[in-house]
Amino acid sequence: MKLIITILVLWSSMAIAEMKTGVIFLRTDTEEQIEPEVREIMRLVKKGRYRGPHFSCNGQARVYAVEVAGLRFRTDRDGNVEPFYLTFIKYRCNE
């Protein structure tokens, strides 16, 4: 019985190990731009057509979480402060 349980645990951990997770970072200028941009990226990820920086998925990807970090500020090269909204789109990839 212990052998069967051990084999099942190893088998399930191997299945999980084949899944890869990643994060897509989205930066928008206004709060109104967040939802349409997120929906478009989710649609492209689901169809397998999203090609963005740091996106590496050779298999089927699924978005499992979207987190809006809120309003942040950065400075441009002239020292002016610019507001932006940061969003994280988390995906899981079966390879």
N, C-alpha and C positions, 0 to 999 in steps of 0.2 A: 504494500500500500504506500509506504514511504517513497519507494522508487517511482511509482506512478505520479505521485504529487510532485516529486522533484523534477521529473521529465516535463510535466505540465507547466511548472513555474519557469523552467528554462525555455521551453517553447514559446510561452507568452512573452517573456522578456526579449527573445529574438525578434518577435513580431513588432514589438514596440521600438526596438533598436533600428528597424528599417525605416521608421518614420523620422523625418527631419523637420524641425521647426525653424521659423525665421520671423523677422520683423521688417515691415516696410514702413519707412518714416515719411510722413506727409506734412509739408509745411504750407499753410495758406495765409493770405493776407487778412481775410475777414472771416468772421464766424459763419456767414451765410455760404461760403464756398466749401465748407467742410463736408456737409452731407452729399452734395452731388459728386465731389471728387472721390469720396469713400465708396459710394455706390458704383462709380465707374471702375475704380480699381478692383473692387470685389467681383464685378462682372467679368473683367479681363482675367483675373486670377482663376475664376471658376471655369472659364473656357480654355485656359492654358495659353492665353495670348499676352499676358502681362510681361513686358520686358523693361525692367527698371534696374537701377543700380542696387547691388547687393541682393538681388533676387536670384537664387540658384535652386531651381526645381526642375528636374528632368521627368518627373512623373506627374501625377494628378495632385493639385494643391487645393486646399480648402481653407477659407478664412474662418477662424474660430473665436476671434476676439477683436474688438476695436476699442481703443482707449484714447480719449481726447485729453491731452495733458493741460490744455487751457492756454491762456494768453501768456506769451513770453516776450522778452525784448532782446534785441541785439543791436550792435552798432555797425554802421556801414564804414567805408574807408575814410569818410570825412568826419567821423565821430558823431554823426546824427543817430539818435535812438529810433529804431523801427520796431513796431509791434508785429507779432506774428502768432499764429495758432499752430501748435504741434500736435499731431495725431499719430498714434502707433497702430498699425494694422498687423495683427499676428496671424500667421498661417502655418499650416501643417502640410507636409509633403510626403506622399507615399512614393518611394523610389523602388 
